[in-house]
Amino acid sequence: MPTHARERLVKAAEDLFFAEGIRAVGVERLLRASGVGRASFYRHFASKDDLVATMLRGYDTQLRAWLREVITRADGDPLAMFDGLATRLSATNFRGCASINTMVELADPDDPTRRIAVEHKEAMIRELRDLLGTAPDDDLPEQLLLLFDGALVSALREHSPAPARRAKAVAAALLASRPA
């Protein structure tokens, strides 16, 4: 458990927002869960929205670093992302993707918090493009992210890592059909 107030607040936000949703959790609940006082909260964050933005940006950084590591460790094989995803989906505390959850909960396209979630998905595509060395007009990164996100959502329904394995099979067929 983080010892610094800011870290405790972000950790509490991650746990509570994943479990219950952004709108369902108020500042009082965050304060109780983190053990941080109100003055300390406002010393670190201007508002709950500021905390949500910080949490989402941290999620983005962590997930893209994970993606780089998984694919790099597999000598650039993009199918490794689905093996890594299956492992993540096996966790008992799996509650989906913070960005997808945010986009569903905050459907207004002009919502600044939702925009951070959308930017995460765009960054994931850029990360895949960079890792795979694809041209800007090649839609392989978008296709792989579509399979990845579909597996995330299906795993919530099924409570199983099986969607990642199915997505990997579709991705393998997609890659096999591409010209050399």
Summary of the structure (lengths in Angstrom):
residues: 180
radius of gyration: 17.7
end to end distance: 48.4
largest distance: 59.5
contacts: 535
relative contact order: 0.11
helix: 72%
strand: 0%
